[in-house]
Amino acid sequence: MKQEFSRHEIDAPDAPQTVHRRYSQGIEIRNVSRTLHISGQIPVEADGARPSDFKAQARLAWRNVERQLAAAGMSLDDLVKVTVFLAGYEYRDENAAVRFEVMGDRMVALSTVIAGPYDPAWLIEIEAIAAA
């Protein structure tokens, strides 16, 4: 008999707690049949167009994550780990606002790294892991 895929949030009570509480310290996946590792998605359209302001870039990078998920027959509901790379600390709050807008109540394991993306015109890059 096939076992169903399940996901469990892990937040050790004796470890530091998160400040922004819209993510989980860990996500345990049981009985997964597929995983998708998504390379860093950049704030650029297929035709090369790139918005200049941070929020528009963040929304576009998330849209590109969603495009990769859809190509694998998955959705944002299947994300388990997200790493966001920001060009600077000053984008921290805008990044969180867009992530909350896109992810809603979905909980994932999350890391945010302040490190300039590959192209200096990019203010954000997002990589992710999904499981189904």
C-alpha positions as a Markdown table, in Angstrom:
| # | Residue | x | y | z |
|---|---|---|---|---|
| 1 | Met | 0.0 | 0.0 | 0.0 |
| 2 | Lys | 1.4 | 3.4 | -1.0 |
| 3 | Gln | 2.0 | 5.8 | 1.9 |
| 4 | Glu | 0.8 | 9.4 | 1.5 |
| 5 | Phe | 3.3 | 12.3 | 1.3 |
| 6 | Ser | 3.2 | 14.4 | 4.5 |
| 7 | Arg | 4.9 | 17.5 | 5.7 |
| 8 | His | 5.6 | 18.6 | 9.3 |
| 9 | Glu | 6.8 | 21.9 | 10.6 |
| 10 | Ile | 9.7 | 21.6 | 13.0 |
| 11 | Asp | 10.4 | 24.4 | 15.5 |
| 12 | Ala | 12.5 | 23.2 | 18.4 |
| 13 | Pro | 11.3 | 25.0 | 21.6 |
| 14 | Asp | 14.8 | 25.3 | 23.0 |
| 15 | Ala | 16.2 | 27.0 | 19.9 |
| 16 | Pro | 16.0 | 30.8 | 19.1 |
| 17 | Gln | 12.6 | 31.6 | 17.7 |
| 18 | Thr | 12.0 | 33.5 | 14.5 |
| 19 | Val | 11.3 | 37.2 | 14.5 |
| 20 | His | 9.0 | 37.4 | 11.4 |
| 21 | Arg | 7.1 | 34.1 | 12.2 |
| 22 | Arg | 6.0 | 33.5 | 8.7 |
| 23 | Tyr | 8.3 | 30.6 | 8.2 |
| 24 | Ser | 9.3 | 27.4 | 10.0 |
| 25 | Gln | 12.7 | 26.6 | 11.4 |
| 26 | Gly | 12.4 | 23.3 | 9.6 |
| 27 | Ile | 10.1 | 21.3 | 7.4 |
| 28 | Glu | 10.2 | 17.5 | 7.6 |
| 29 | Ile | 8.9 | 15.7 | 4.5 |
| 30 | Arg | 7.8 | 12.0 | 4.8 |
| 31 | Asn | 7.0 | 9.6 | 1.9 |
| 32 | Val | 7.9 | 12.1 | -0.8 |
| 33 | Ser | 7.8 | 10.8 | -4.3 |
| 34 | Arg | 9.3 | 13.8 | -6.1 |
| 35 | Thr | 11.6 | 16.7 | -5.3 |
| 36 | Leu | 12.3 | 19.8 | -7.4 |
| 37 | His | 15.4 | 21.9 | -6.8 |
| 38 | Ile | 14.9 | 25.3 | -8.4 |
| 39 | Ser | 18.0 | 27.3 | -9.3 |
| 40 | Gly | 18.1 | 30.9 | -8.4 |
| 41 | Gln | 15.3 | 32.7 | -10.2 |
| 42 | Ile | 16.1 | 36.2 | -11.3 |
| 43 | Pro | 14.0 | 39.3 | -11.7 |
| 44 | Val | 14.0 | 39.1 | -15.5 |
| 45 | Glu | 11.3 | 38.2 | -18.1 |
| 46 | Ala | 11.9 | 35.7 | -20.8 |
| 47 | Asp | 12.4 | 38.6 | -23.3 |
| 48 | Gly | 15.1 | 40.2 | -21.1 |
| 49 | Ala | 12.9 | 42.9 | -19.6 |
| 50 | Arg | 13.7 | 43.8 | -16.0 |
| 51 | Pro | 11.9 | 46.2 | -13.7 |
| 52 | Ser | 14.0 | 48.7 | -11.8 |
| 53 | Asp | 12.3 | 49.0 | -8.4 |
| 54 | Phe | 12.7 | 46.3 | -5.7 |
| 55 | Lys | 9.1 | 45.3 | -5.2 |
| 56 | Ala | 8.5 | 44.7 | -8.9 |
| 57 | Gln | 11.8 | 42.7 | -9.1 |
| 58 | Ala | 10.7 | 40.6 | -6.1 |
| 59 | Arg | 7.3 | 39.9 | -7.6 |
| 60 | Leu | 8.9 | 38.9 | -10.9 |
| 61 | Ala | 11.5 | 36.6 | -9.2 |
| 62 | Trp | 8.6 | 34.9 | -7.3 |
| 63 | Arg | 6.6 | 34.6 | -10.6 |
| 64 | Asn | 9.6 | 32.9 | -12.1 |
| 65 | Val | 9.7 | 30.4 | -9.2 |
| 66 | Glu | 6.0 | 29.7 | -9.8 |
| 67 | Arg | 6.8 | 29.2 | -13.5 |
| 68 | Gln | 9.3 | 26.5 | -12.7 |
| 69 | Leu | 7.0 | 24.9 | -10.2 |
| 70 | Ala | 4.2 | 24.8 | -12.8 |
| 71 | Ala | 6.5 | 23.3 | -15.4 |
| 72 | Ala | 7.0 | 20.4 | -12.9 |
| 73 | Gly | 3.2 | 20.1 | -12.2 |
| 74 | Met | 3.7 | 21.8 | -8.8 |
| 75 | Ser | 2.6 | 25.0 | -7.0 |
| 76 | Leu | 3.7 | 27.2 | -4.2 |
| 77 | Asp | 1.9 | 24.7 | -1.9 |
| 78 | Asp | 4.7 | 22.3 | -2.6 |
| 79 | Leu | 7.6 | 24.5 | -1.5 |
| 80 | Val | 9.6 | 23.3 | 1.5 |
| 81 | Lys | 12.7 | 25.4 | 1.4 |
| 82 | Val | 13.4 | 28.9 | 0.0 |
| 83 | Thr | 16.6 | 30.9 | 0.0 |
| 84 | Val | 16.4 | 34.6 | -0.9 |
| 85 | Phe | 19.5 | 36.5 | -1.9 |
| 86 | Leu | 19.2 | 40.3 | -1.5 |
| 87 | Ala | 21.5 | 42.9 | -3.0 |
| 88 | Gly | 21.4 | 44.9 | 0.3 |
| 89 | Tyr | 20.0 | 45.1 | 3.8 |
| 90 | Glu | 17.8 | 48.0 | 2.9 |
| 91 | Tyr | 15.5 | 45.6 | 0.9 |
| 92 | Arg | 14.8 | 43.5 | 4.0 |
| 93 | Asp | 11.3 | 44.9 | 4.8 |
| 94 | Glu | 10.2 | 45.2 | 1.2 |
| 95 | Asn | 11.3 | 41.6 | 0.6 |
| 96 | Ala | 9.3 | 40.4 | 3.6 |
| 97 | Ala | 6.2 | 42.3 | 2.4 |
| 98 | Val | 6.3 | 40.8 | -1.0 |
| 99 | Arg | 7.0 | 37.3 | 0.4 |
| 100 | Phe | 4.0 | 37.6 | 2.7 |
| 101 | Glu | 1.9 | 38.8 | -0.3 |
| 102 | Val | 3.0 | 35.8 | -2.5 |
| 103 | Met | 3.2 | 33.0 | 0.1 |
| 104 | Gly | 0.2 | 34.0 | 2.4 |
| 105 | Asp | 0.0 | 31.5 | 5.2 |
| 106 | Arg | 2.3 | 28.9 | 3.6 |
| 107 | Met | 5.2 | 27.9 | 5.9 |
| 108 | Val | 8.5 | 27.0 | 4.5 |
| 109 | Ala | 12.1 | 26.7 | 5.8 |
| 110 | Leu | 13.6 | 30.0 | 4.9 |
| 111 | Ser | 17.0 | 31.7 | 4.6 |
| 112 | Thr | 17.7 | 35.3 | 3.6 |
| 113 | Val | 21.2 | 36.2 | 2.6 |
| 114 | Ile | 22.5 | 39.7 | 2.0 |
| 115 | Ala | 24.8 | 39.1 | -0.9 |
| 116 | Gly | 24.9 | 40.9 | -4.2 |
| 117 | Pro | 23.3 | 38.7 | -6.9 |
| 118 | Tyr | 25.3 | 37.7 | -10.0 |
| 119 | Asp | 24.2 | 40.7 | -12.0 |
| 120 | Pro | 24.4 | 44.1 | -10.2 |
| 121 | Ala | 21.1 | 45.1 | -11.8 |
| 122 | Trp | 19.3 | 42.4 | -10.0 |
| 123 | Leu | 18.2 | 43.3 | -6.4 |
| 124 | Ile | 16.9 | 39.8 | -5.6 |
| 125 | Glu | 17.3 | 36.2 | -6.5 |
| 126 | Ile | 15.3 | 33.3 | -5.2 |
| 127 | Glu | 16.1 | 29.6 | -5.1 |
| 128 | Ala | 13.8 | 26.9 | -3.8 |
| 129 | Ile | 13.1 | 23.2 | -3.1 |
| 130 | Ala | 9.7 | 21.7 | -3.6 |
| 131 | Ala | 8.4 | 18.2 | -2.7 |
| 132 | Ala | 5.3 | 16.3 | -3.8 |
